[in-house]
Amino acid sequence: GKNLFKSLKDVATFSFANAPLPYNSMNEGKEELSAAFGDDNSPETSYQRIWWNSSADSKTYHHLDVSLHYIDKLFQSE
């Protein structure tokens, strides 16, 4: 990664996209976070972003179309 960036910085422009959807854990993993960090020390998740929401069985990706549209618009504007 870093070496590629250095090698191409004179001939390429790099854009790094942030995922367009807000992360909402819906309490998934809350017990694991509490066990790992303690109730008062759990990390903040409100700033995290995601590209899609997967179903509980991970067979369906919800809102992937929103992310693909976002990437398309990003390429058009950049």
PDB file of N, CA, C and O in Angstrom:
ATOM      1  N   GLY A   1       0.769  -1.186   0.000  1.00  0.00           N
ATOM      2  CA  GLY A   1       0.000   0.000   0.000  1.00  0.00           C
ATOM      3  C   GLY A   1       0.822   1.268   0.000  1.00  0.00           C
ATOM      4  O   GLY A   1       0.721   2.067  -0.931  1.00  0.00           O
ATOM      5  N   LYS A   2       1.647   1.474   1.041  1.00  0.00           N
ATOM      6  CA  LYS A   2       2.383   2.722   1.171  1.00  0.00           C
ATOM      7  C   LYS A   2       3.403   2.884   0.048  1.00  0.00           C
ATOM      8  O   LYS A   2       3.565   3.981  -0.488  1.00  0.00           O
ATOM      9  N   ASN A   3       4.093   1.801  -0.313  1.00  0.00           N
ATOM     10  CA  ASN A   3       5.079   1.867  -1.395  1.00  0.00           C
ATOM     11  C   ASN A   3       4.415   2.147  -2.740  1.00  0.00           C
ATOM     12  O   ASN A   3       4.960   2.891  -3.555  1.00  0.00           O
ATOM     13  N   LEU A   4       3.261   1.566  -2.975  1.00  0.00           N
ATOM     14  CA  LEU A   4       2.523   1.828  -4.206  1.00  0.00           C
ATOM     15  C   LEU A   4       2.134   3.295  -4.272  1.00  0.00           C
ATOM     16  O   LEU A   4       2.290   3.933  -5.312  1.00  0.00           O
ATOM     17  N   PHE A   5       1.638   3.824  -3.187  1.00  0.00           N
ATOM     18  CA  PHE A   5       1.253   5.234  -3.123  1.00  0.00           C
ATOM     19  C   PHE A   5       2.458   6.124  -3.428  1.00  0.00           C
ATOM     20  O   PHE A   5       2.351   7.058  -4.222  1.00  0.00           O
ATOM     21  N   LYS A   6       3.589   5.845  -2.810  1.00  0.00           N
ATOM     22  CA  LYS A   6       4.813   6.628  -3.045  1.00  0.00           C
ATOM     23  C   LYS A   6       5.245   6.547  -4.506  1.00  0.00           C
ATOM     24  O   LYS A   6       5.635   7.550  -5.103  1.00  0.00           O
ATOM     25  N   SER A   7       5.174   5.352  -5.075  1.00  0.00           N
ATOM     26  CA  SER A   7       5.619   5.146  -6.455  1.00  0.00           C
ATOM     27  C   SER A   7       4.751   5.880  -7.466  1.00  0.00           C
ATOM     28  O   SER A   7       5.239   6.309  -8.512  1.00  0.00           O
ATOM     29  N   LEU A   8       3.479   6.024  -7.161  1.00  0.00           N
ATOM     30  CA  LEU A   8       2.546   6.602  -8.131  1.00  0.00           C
ATOM     31  C   LEU A   8       2.152   8.046  -7.837  1.00  0.00           C
ATOM     32  O   LEU A   8       1.414   8.644  -8.620  1.00  0.00           O
ATOM     33  N   LYS A   9       2.616   8.615  -6.746  1.00  0.00           N
ATOM     34  CA  LYS A   9       2.135   9.946  -6.341  1.00  0.00           C
ATOM     35  C   LYS A   9       2.415  11.035  -7.371  1.00  0.00           C
ATOM     36  O   LYS A   9       1.698  12.035  -7.405  1.00  0.00           O
ATOM     37  N   ASP A  10       3.441  10.870  -8.216  1.00  0.00           N
ATOM     38  CA  ASP A  10       3.742  11.868  -9.231  1.00  0.00           C
ATOM     39  C   ASP A  10       2.916  11.705 -10.503  1.00  0.00           C
ATOM     40  O   ASP A  10       2.873  12.613 -11.333  1.00  0.00           O
ATOM     41  N   VAL A  11       2.262  10.558 -10.664  1.00  0.00           N
ATOM     42  CA  VAL A  11       1.512  10.304 -11.894  1.00  0.00           C
ATOM     43  C   VAL A  11       0.030  10.014 -11.658  1.00  0.00           C
ATOM     44  O   VAL A  11      -0.728   9.835 -12.611  1.00  0.00           O
ATOM     45  N   ALA A  12      -0.378   9.967 -10.407  1.00  0.00           N
ATOM     46  CA  ALA A  12      -1.777   9.619 -10.117  1.00  0.00           C
ATOM     47  C   ALA A  12      -2.303  10.479  -8.966  1.00  0.00           C
ATOM     48  O   ALA A  12      -1.550  10.952  -8.115  1.00  0.00           O
ATOM     49  N   THR A  13      -3.603  10.659  -8.975  1.00  0.00           N
ATOM     50  CA  THR A  13      -4.286  11.316  -7.875  1.00  0.00           C
ATOM     51  C   THR A  13      -5.081  10.260  -7.130  1.00  0.00           C
ATOM     52  O   THR A  13      -5.828   9.496  -7.741  1.00  0.00           O
ATOM     53  N   PHE A  14      -4.928  10.214  -5.843  1.00  0.00           N
ATOM     54  CA  PHE A  14      -5.619   9.221  -5.035  1.00  0.00           C
ATOM     55  C   PHE A  14      -6.793   9.857  -4.307  1.00  0.00           C
ATOM     56  O   PHE A  14      -6.663  10.930  -3.718  1.00  0.00           O
ATOM     57  N   SER A  15      -7.929   9.194  -4.351  1.00  0.00           N
ATOM     58  CA  SER A  15      -9.108   9.600  -3.586  1.00  0.00           C
ATOM     59  C   SER A  15      -9.502   8.425  -2.712  1.00  0.00           C
ATOM     60  O   SER A  15      -9.503   7.281  -3.165  1.00  0.00           O
ATOM     61  N   PHE A  16      -9.833   8.700  -1.482  1.00  0.00           N
ATOM     62  CA  PHE A  16     -10.225   7.656  -0.545  1.00  0.00           C
ATOM     63  C   PHE A  16     -11.652   7.938  -0.095  1.00  0.00           C
ATOM     64  O   PHE A  16     -11.924   8.927   0.587  1.00  0.00           O
ATOM     65  N   ALA A  17     -12.539   7.064  -0.484  1.00  0.00           N
ATOM     66  CA  ALA A  17     -13.963   7.262  -0.202  1.00  0.00           C
ATOM     67  C   ALA A  17     -14.329   6.730   1.175  1.00  0.00           C
ATOM     68  O   ALA A  17     -13.858   5.672   1.593  1.00  0.00           O
ATOM     69  N   ASN A  18     -15.168   7.471   1.866  1.00  0.00           N
ATOM     70  CA  ASN A  18     -15.765   7.001   3.115  1.00  0.00           C
ATOM     71  C   ASN A  18     -17.080   6.318   2.774  1.00  0.00           C
ATOM     72  O   ASN A  18     -17.794   6.753   1.871  1.00  0.00           O
ATOM     73  N   ALA A  19     -17.390   5.282   3.474  1.00  0.00           N
ATOM     74  CA  ALA A  19     -18.655   4.580   3.247  1.00  0.00           C
ATOM     75  C   ALA A  19     -19.819   5.531   3.522  1.00  0.00           C
ATOM     76  O   ALA A  19     -19.754   6.326   4.460  1.00  0.00           O
ATOM     77  N   PRO A  20     -20.873   5.462   2.725  1.00  0.00           N
ATOM     78  CA  PRO A  20     -21.961   6.424   2.844  1.00  0.00           C
ATOM     79  C   PRO A  20     -23.002   6.128   3.931  1.00  0.00           C
ATOM     80  O   PRO A  20     -23.783   7.010   4.289  1.00  0.00           O
ATOM     81  N   LEU A  21     -23.022   4.922   4.450  1.00  0.00           N
ATOM     82  CA  LEU A  21     -24.080   4.547   5.397  1.00  0.00           C
ATOM     83  C   LEU A  21     -23.577   4.576   6.831  1.00  0.00           C
ATOM     84  O   LEU A  21     -22.465   4.127   7.105  1.00  0.00           O
ATOM     85  N   PRO A  22     -24.384   5.099   7.749  1.00  0.00           N
ATOM     86  CA  PRO A  22     -23.982   5.078   9.156  1.00  0.00           C
ATOM     87  C   PRO A  22     -24.086   3.669   9.733  1.00  0.00           C
ATOM     88  O   PRO A  22     -25.013   2.924   9.416  1.00  0.00           O
ATOM     89  N   TYR A  23     -23.134   3.317  10.576  1.00  0.00           N
ATOM     90  CA  TYR A  23     -23.151   2.015  11.242  1.00  0.00           C
ATOM     91  C   TYR A  23     -24.147   2.060  12.383  1.00  0.00           C
ATOM     92  O   TYR A  23     -24.136   2.990  13.188  1.00  0.00           O
ATOM     93  N   ASN A  24     -25.000   1.065  12.453  1.00  0.00           N
ATOM     94  CA  ASN A  24     -25.952   0.941  13.543  1.00  0.00           C
ATOM     95  C   ASN A  24     -25.908  -0.499  14.009  1.00  0.00           C
ATOM     96  O   ASN A  24     -26.439  -1.389  13.344  1.00  0.00           O
ATOM     97  N   SER A  25     -25.287  -0.730  15.133  1.00  0.00           N
ATOM     98  CA  SER A  25     -25.077  -2.100  15.593  1.00  0.00           C
ATOM     99  C   SER A  25     -26.360  -2.805  16.010  1.00  0.00           C
ATOM    100  O   SER A  25     -26.405  -4.034  16.057  1.00  0.00           O
ATOM    101  N   MET A  26     -27.395  -2.045  16.309  1.00  0.00           N
ATOM    102  CA  MET A  26     -28.649  -2.624  16.803  1.00  0.00           C
ATOM    103  C   MET A  26     -28.355  -3.613  17.928  1.00  0.00           C
ATOM    104  O   MET A  26     -28.959  -4.682  18.020  1.00  0.00           O
ATOM    105  N   ASN A  27     -27.405  -3.219  18.781  1.00  0.00           N
ATOM    106  CA  ASN A  27     -26.995  -3.980  19.959  1.00  0.00           C
ATOM    107  C   ASN A  27     -26.249  -5.270  19.634  1.00  0.00           C
ATOM    108  O   ASN A  27     -25.954  -6.047  20.542  1.00  0.00           O
ATOM    109  N   GLU A  28     -25.933  -5.520  18.351  1.00  0.00           N
ATOM    110  CA  GLU A  28     -25.138  -6.698  18.039  1.00  0.00           C
ATOM    111  C   GLU A  28     -23.721  -6.481  18.555  1.00  0.00           C
ATOM    112  O   GLU A  28     -23.144  -5.411  18.365  1.00  0.00           O
ATOM    113  N   GLY A  29     -23.190  -7.448  19.175  1.00  0.00           N
ATOM    114  CA  GLY A  29     -21.834  -7.351  19.691  1.00  0.00           C
ATOM    115  C   GLY A  29     -21.702  -6.544  20.965  1.00  0.00           C
ATOM    116  O   GLY A  29     -20.594  -6.382  21.477  1.00  0.00           O
ATOM    117  N   LYS A  30     -22.812  -6.032  21.492  1.00  0.00           N
ATOM    118  CA  LYS A  30     -22.748  -5.196  22.691  1.00  0.00           C
ATOM    119  C   LYS A  30     -22.190  -5.983  23.877  1.00  0.00           C
ATOM    120  O   LYS A  30     -21.405  -5.451  24.661  1.00  0.00           O
ATOM    121  N   GLU A  31     -22.585  -7.220  24.007  1.00  0.00           N
ATOM    122  CA  GLU A  31     -22.079  -8.048  25.107  1.00  0.00           C
ATOM    123  C   GLU A  31     -20.581  -8.290  24.962  1.00  0.00           C
ATOM    124  O   GLU A  31     -19.841  -8.273  25.945  1.00  0.00           O
ATOM    125  N   GLU A  32     -20.143  -8.515  23.720  1.00  0.00           N
ATOM    126  CA  GLU A  32     -18.718  -8.735  23.476  1.00  0.00           C
ATOM    127  C   GLU A  32     -17.904  -7.486  23.792  1.00  0.00           C
ATOM    128  O   GLU A  32     -16.823  -7.577  24.374  1.00  0.00           O
ATOM    129  N   LEU A  33     -18.427  -6.307  23.406  1.00  0.00           N
ATOM    130  CA  LEU A  33     -17.729  -5.053  23.714  1.00  0.00           C
ATOM    131  C   LEU A  33     -17.648  -4.820  25.214  1.00  0.00           C
ATOM    132  O   LEU A  33     -16.606  -4.411  25.727  1.00  0.00           O
ATOM    133  N   SER A  34     -18.745  -5.077  25.917  1.00  0.00           N
ATOM    134  CA  SER A  34     -18.751  -4.902  27.373  1.00  0.00           C
ATOM    135  C   SER A  34     -17.766  -5.855  28.041  1.00  0.00           C
ATOM    136  O   SER A  34     -17.068  -5.477  28.982  1.00  0.00           O
ATOM    137  N   ALA A  35     -17.713  -7.091  27.553  1.00  0.00           N
ATOM    138  CA  ALA A  35     -16.792  -8.070  28.127  1.00  0.00           C
ATOM    139  C   ALA A  35     -15.341  -7.671  27.874  1.00  0.00           C
ATOM    140  O   ALA A  35     -14.485  -7.859  28.739  1.00  0.00           O
ATOM    141  N   ALA A  36     -15.064  -7.127  26.704  1.00  0.00           N
ATOM    142  CA  ALA A  36     -13.696  -6.770  26.350  1.00  0.00           C
ATOM    143  C   ALA A  36     -13.225  -5.472  26.994  1.00  0.00           C
ATOM    144  O   ALA A  36     -12.072  -5.371  27.414  1.00  0.00           O
ATOM    145  N   PHE A  37     -14.113  -4.472  27.077  1.00  0.00           N
ATOM    146  CA  PHE A  37     -13.709  -3.142  27.531  1.00  0.00           C
ATOM    147  C   PHE A  37     -14.314  -2.722  28.865  1.00  0.00           C
ATOM    148  O   PHE A  37     -13.863  -1.750  29.472  1.00  0.00           O
ATOM    149  N   GLY A  38     -15.331  -3.445  29.327  1.00  0.00           N
ATOM    150  CA  GLY A  38     -16.058  -3.013  30.520  1.00  0.00           C
ATOM    151  C   GLY A  38     -17.170  -2.063  30.099  1.00  0.00           C
ATOM    152  O   GLY A  38     -17.067  -1.410  29.061  1.00  0.00           O
ATOM    153  N   ASP A  39     -18.220  -1.981  30.886  1.00  0.00           N
ATOM    154  CA  ASP A  39     -19.382  -1.175  30.516  1.00  0.00           C
ATOM    155  C   ASP A  39     -19.056   0.297  30.302  1.00  0.00           C
ATOM    156  O   ASP A  39     -19.617   0.928  29.406  1.00  0.00           O
ATOM    157  N   ASP A  40     -18.166   0.849  31.105  1.00  0.00           N
ATOM    158  CA  ASP A  40     -17.865   2.277  31.020  1.00  0.00           C
ATOM    159  C   ASP A  40     -16.792   2.609  29.997  1.00  0.00           C
ATOM    160  O   ASP A  40     -16.572   3.785  29.707  1.00  0.00           O
ATOM    161  N   ASN A  41     -16.126   1.621  29.447  1.00  0.00           N
ATOM    162  CA  ASN A  41     -15.009   1.877  28.533  1.00  0.00           C
ATOM    163  C   ASN A  41     -15.256   1.390  27.112  1.00  0.00           C
ATOM    164  O   ASN A  41     -14.311   1.310  26.326  1.00  0.00           O
ATOM    165  N   SER A  42     -16.492   1.062  26.758  1.00  0.00           N
ATOM    166  CA  SER A  42     -16.782   0.576  25.409  1.00  0.00           C
ATOM    167  C   SER A  42     -16.495   1.675  24.391  1.00  0.00           C
ATOM    168  O   SER A  42     -16.801   2.841  24.641  1.00  0.00           O
ATOM    169  N   PRO A  43     -15.908   1.319  23.243  1.00  0.00           N
ATOM    170  CA  PRO A  43     -15.585   2.331  22.233  1.00  0.00           C
ATOM    171  C   PRO A  43     -16.837   2.942  21.614  1.00  0.00           C
ATOM    172  O   PRO A  43     -17.876   2.290  21.519  1.00  0.00           O
ATOM    173  N   GLU A  44     -16.729   4.182  21.199  1.00  0.00           N
ATOM    174  CA  GLU A  44     -17.823   4.902  20.540  1.00  0.00           C
ATOM    175  C   GLU A  44     -17.975   4.360  19.119  1.00  0.00           C
ATOM    176  O   GLU A  44     -16.982   4.197  18.409  1.00  0.00           O
ATOM    177  N   THR A  45     -19.199   4.083  18.703  1.00  0.00           N
ATOM    178  CA  THR A  45     -19.424   3.550  17.358  1.00  0.00           C
ATOM    179  C   THR A  45     -20.243   4.488  16.483  1.00  0.00           C
ATOM    180  O   THR A  45     -20.506   4.157  15.327  1.00  0.00           O
ATOM    181  N   SER A  46     -20.658   5.647  16.991  1.00  0.00           N
ATOM    182  CA  SER A  46     -21.558   6.515  16.227  1.00  0.00           C
ATOM    183  C   SER A  46     -20.907   7.111  14.983  1.00  0.00           C
ATOM    184  O   SER A  46     -21.617   7.486  14.051  1.00  0.00           O
ATOM    185  N   TYR A  47     -19.586   7.210  14.938  1.00  0.00           N
ATOM    186  CA  TYR A  47     -18.901   7.791  13.789  1.00  0.00           C
ATOM    187  C   TYR A  47     -18.590   6.757  12.707  1.00  0.00           C
ATOM    188  O   TYR A  47     -18.176   7.135  11.611  1.00  0.00           O
ATOM    189  N   GLN A  48     -18.772   5.483  12.978  1.00  0.00           N
ATOM    190  CA  GLN A  48     -18.399   4.439  12.035  1.00  0.00           C
ATOM    191  C   GLN A  48     -19.357   4.408  10.842  1.00  0.00           C
ATOM    192  O   GLN A  48     -20.551   4.671  10.981  1.00  0.00           O
ATOM    193  N   ARG A  49     -18.815   4.085   9.681  1.00  0.00           N
ATOM    194  CA  ARG A  49     -19.581   4.036   8.445  1.00  0.00           C
ATOM    195  C   ARG A  49     -19.453   2.635   7.840  1.00  0.00           C
ATOM    196  O   ARG A  49     -18.486   1.921   8.105  1.00  0.00           O
ATOM    197  N   ILE A  50     -20.431   2.254   7.030  1.00  0.00           N
ATOM    198  CA  ILE A  50     -20.428   0.941   6.384  1.00  0.00           C
ATOM    199  C   ILE A  50     -20.856   1.088   4.921  1.00  0.00           C
ATOM    200  O   ILE A  50     -21.464   2.085   4.533  1.00  0.00           O
ATOM    201  N   TRP A  51     -20.525   0.081   4.129  1.00  0.00           N
ATOM    202  CA  TRP A  51     -20.894   0.075   2.715  1.00  0.00           C
ATOM    203  C   TRP A  51     -22.228  -0.615   2.480  1.00  0.00           C
ATOM    204  O   TRP A  51     -22.903  -0.325   1.492  1.00  0.00           O
ATOM    205  N   TRP A  52     -22.623  -1.527   3.371  1.00  0.00           N
ATOM    206  CA  TRP A  52     -23.901  -2.225   3.264  1.00  0.00           C
ATOM    207  C   TRP A  52     -24.246  -2.821   4.621  1.00  0.00           C
ATOM    208  O   TRP A  52     -23.413  -2.888   5.524  1.00  0.00           O
ATOM    209  N   ASN A  53     -25.494  -3.251   4.739  1.00  0.00           N
ATOM    210  CA  ASN A  53     -25.965  -4.010   5.901  1.00  0.00           C
ATOM    211  C   ASN A  53     -26.234  -5.425   5.421  1.00  0.00           C
ATOM    212  O   ASN A  53     -26.934  -5.620   4.428  1.00  0.00           O
ATOM    213  N   SER A  54     -25.697  -6.396   6.101  1.00  0.00           N
ATOM    214  CA  SER A  54     -25.978  -7.772   5.705  1.00  0.00           C
ATOM    215  C   SER A  54     -27.071  -8.354   6.583  1.00  0.00           C
ATOM    216  O   SER A  54     -27.271  -7.941   7.726  1.00  0.00           O
ATOM    217  N   SER A  55     -27.764  -9.314   6.022  1.00  0.00           N
ATOM    218  CA  SER A  55     -28.807 -10.006   6.784  1.00  0.00           C
ATOM    219  C   SER A  55     -28.139 -10.856   7.865  1.00  0.00           C
ATOM    220  O   SER A  55     -26.925 -11.056   7.842  1.00  0.00           O
ATOM    221  N   ALA A  56     -28.921 -11.344   8.793  1.00  0.00           N
ATOM    222  CA  ALA A  56     -28.394 -12.144   9.905  1.00  0.00           C
ATOM    223  C   ALA A  56     -27.627 -13.370   9.402  1.00  0.00           C
ATOM    224  O   ALA A  56     -26.650 -13.791  10.022  1.00  0.00           O
ATOM    225  N   ASP A  57     -28.070 -13.940   8.279  1.00  0.00           N
ATOM    226  CA  ASP A  57     -27.383 -15.114   7.734  1.00  0.00           C
ATOM    227  C   ASP A  57     -26.297 -14.734   6.713  1.00  0.00           C
ATOM    228  O   ASP A  57     -25.676 -15.609   6.110  1.00  0.00           O
ATOM    229  N   SER A  58     -26.075 -13.438   6.525  1.00  0.00           N
ATOM    230  CA  SER A  58     -25.062 -12.892   5.606  1.00  0.00           C
ATOM    231  C   SER A  58     -25.264 -13.310   4.152  1.00  0.00           C
ATOM    232  O   SER A  58     -24.310 -13.360   3.376  1.00  0.00           O
ATOM    233  N   LYS A  59     -26.507 -13.609   3.791  1.00  0.00           N
ATOM    234  CA  LYS A  59     -26.790 -13.996   2.411  1.00  0.00           C
ATOM    235  C   LYS A  59     -27.385 -12.855   1.589  1.00  0.00           C
ATOM    236  O   LYS A  59     -27.421 -12.927   0.360  1.00  0.00           O
ATOM    237  N   THR A  60     -27.848 -11.809   2.261  1.00  0.00           N
ATOM    238  CA  THR A  60     -28.456 -10.670   1.585  1.00  0.00           C
ATOM    239  C   THR A  60     -27.754  -9.397   2.033  1.00  0.00           C
ATOM    240  O   THR A  60     -27.503  -9.196   3.221  1.00  0.00           O
ATOM    241  N   TYR A  61     -27.441  -8.541   1.064  1.00  0.00           N
ATOM    242  CA  TYR A  61     -26.785  -7.263   1.366  1.00  0.00           C
ATOM    243  C   TYR A  61     -27.776  -6.131   1.121  1.00  0.00           C
ATOM    244  O   TYR A  61     -28.174  -5.879  -0.016  1.00  0.00           O
ATOM    245  N   HIS A  62     -28.162  -5.464   2.178  1.00  0.00           N
ATOM    246  CA  HIS A  62     -29.123  -4.369   2.094  1.00  0.00           C
ATOM    247  C   HIS A  62     -28.383  -3.052   1.867  1.00  0.00           C
ATOM    248  O   HIS A  62     -27.318  -2.818   2.438  1.00  0.00           O
ATOM    249  N   HIS A  63     -28.958  -2.205   1.032  1.00  0.00           N
ATOM    250  CA  HIS A  63     -28.453  -0.858   0.754  1.00  0.00           C
ATOM    251  C   HIS A  63     -27.150  -0.840  -0.032  1.00  0.00           C
ATOM    252  O   HIS A  63     -26.500   0.203  -0.100  1.00  0.00           O
ATOM    253  N   LEU A  64     -26.750  -1.949  -0.623  1.00  0.00           N
ATOM    254  CA  LEU A  64     -25.563  -1.971  -1.465  1.00  0.00           C
ATOM    255  C   LEU A  64     -25.757  -1.045  -2.663  1.00  0.00           C
ATOM    256  O   LEU A  64     -24.801  -0.435  -3.142  1.00  0.00           O
ATOM    257  N   ASP A  65     -26.998  -0.942  -3.148  1.00  0.00           N
ATOM    258  CA  ASP A  65     -27.293  -0.057  -4.276  1.00  0.00           C
ATOM    259  C   ASP A  65     -26.975   1.399  -3.943  1.00  0.00           C
ATOM    260  O   ASP A  65     -26.538   2.150  -4.815  1.00  0.00           O
ATOM    261  N   VAL A  66     -27.187   1.802  -2.704  1.00  0.00           N
ATOM    262  CA  VAL A  66     -26.876   3.167  -2.280  1.00  0.00           C
ATOM    263  C   VAL A  66     -25.373   3.404  -2.385  1.00  0.00           C
ATOM    264  O   VAL A  66     -24.940   4.449  -2.871  1.00  0.00           O
ATOM    265  N   SER A  67     -24.589   2.450  -1.938  1.00  0.00           N
ATOM    266  CA  SER A  67     -23.137   2.587  -1.994  1.00  0.00           C
ATOM    267  C   SER A  67     -22.628   2.596  -3.426  1.00  0.00           C
ATOM    268  O   SER A  67     -21.733   3.374  -3.758  1.00  0.00           O
ATOM    269  N   LEU A  68     -23.184   1.741  -4.280  1.00  0.00           N
ATOM    270  CA  LEU A  68     -22.760   1.715  -5.677  1.00  0.00           C
ATOM    271  C   LEU A  68     -23.094   3.026  -6.377  1.00  0.00           C
ATOM    272  O   LEU A  68     -22.303   3.522  -7.179  1.00  0.00           O
ATOM    273  N   HIS A  69     -24.242   3.580  -6.082  1.00  0.00           N
ATOM    274  CA  HIS A  69     -24.627   4.884  -6.633  1.00  0.00           C
ATOM    275  C   HIS A  69     -23.668   5.966  -6.132  1.00  0.00           C
ATOM    276  O   HIS A  69     -23.261   6.836  -6.901  1.00  0.00           O
ATOM    277  N   TYR A  70     -23.313   5.918  -4.870  1.00  0.00           N
ATOM    278  CA  TYR A  70     -22.373   6.865  -4.271  1.00  0.00           C
ATOM    279  C   TYR A  70     -21.012   6.783  -4.970  1.00  0.00           C
ATOM    280  O   TYR A  70     -20.427   7.814  -5.300  1.00  0.00           O
ATOM    281  N   ILE A  71     -20.510   5.579  -5.196  1.00  0.00           N
ATOM    282  CA  ILE A  71     -19.224   5.402  -5.877  1.00  0.00           C
ATOM    283  C   ILE A  71     -19.299   5.920  -7.312  1.00  0.00           C
ATOM    284  O   ILE A  71     -18.363   6.559  -7.792  1.00  0.00           O
ATOM    285  N   ASP A  72     -20.404   5.647  -7.995  1.00  0.00           N
ATOM    286  CA  ASP A  72     -20.588   6.132  -9.363  1.00  0.00           C
ATOM    287  C   ASP A  72     -20.531   7.657  -9.398  1.00  0.00           C
ATOM    288  O   ASP A  72     -19.848   8.232 -10.246  1.00  0.00           O
ATOM    289  N   LYS A  73     -21.233   8.308  -8.496  1.00  0.00           N
ATOM    290  CA  LYS A  73     -21.238   9.784  -8.431  1.00  0.00           C
ATOM    291  C   LYS A  73     -19.850  10.310  -8.068  1.00  0.00           C
ATOM    292  O   LYS A  73     -19.422  11.345  -8.581  1.00  0.00           O
ATOM    293  N   LEU A  74     -19.160   9.610  -7.200  1.00  0.00           N
ATOM    294  CA  LEU A  74     -17.814  10.014  -6.805  1.00  0.00           C
ATOM    295  C   LEU A  74     -16.865   9.966  -8.010  1.00  0.00           C
ATOM    296  O   LEU A  74     -16.077  10.889  -8.216  1.00  0.00           O
ATOM    297  N   PHE A  75     -16.938   8.905  -8.794  1.00  0.00           N
ATOM    298  CA  PHE A  75     -16.095   8.800  -9.983  1.00  0.00           C
ATOM    299  C   PHE A  75     -16.435   9.905 -10.992  1.00  0.00           C
ATOM    300  O   PHE A  75     -15.540  10.471 -11.619  1.00  0.00           O
ATOM    301  N   GLN A  76     -17.710  10.206 -11.144  1.00  0.00           N
ATOM    302  CA  GLN A  76     -18.111  11.245 -12.082  1.00  0.00           C
ATOM    303  C   GLN A  76     -17.606  12.621 -11.649  1.00  0.00           C
ATOM    304  O   GLN A  76     -17.221  13.434 -12.489  1.00  0.00           O
ATOM    305  N   SER A  77     -17.608  12.880 -10.348  1.00  0.00           N
ATOM    306  CA  SER A  77     -17.210  14.201  -9.855  1.00  0.00           C
ATOM    307  C   SER A  77     -15.698  14.360  -9.720  1.00  0.00           C
ATOM    308  O   SER A  77     -15.186  15.478  -9.778  1.00  0.00           O
ATOM    309  N   GLU A  78     -14.992  13.272  -9.543  1.00  0.00           N
ATOM    310  CA  GLU A  78     -13.542  13.338  -9.383  1.00  0.00           C
ATOM    311  C   GLU A  78     -12.867  13.203 -10.733  1.00  0.00           C
ATOM    312  O   GLU A  78     -11.639  13.234 -10.815  1.00  0.00           O
TER     313      GLU A  78
END
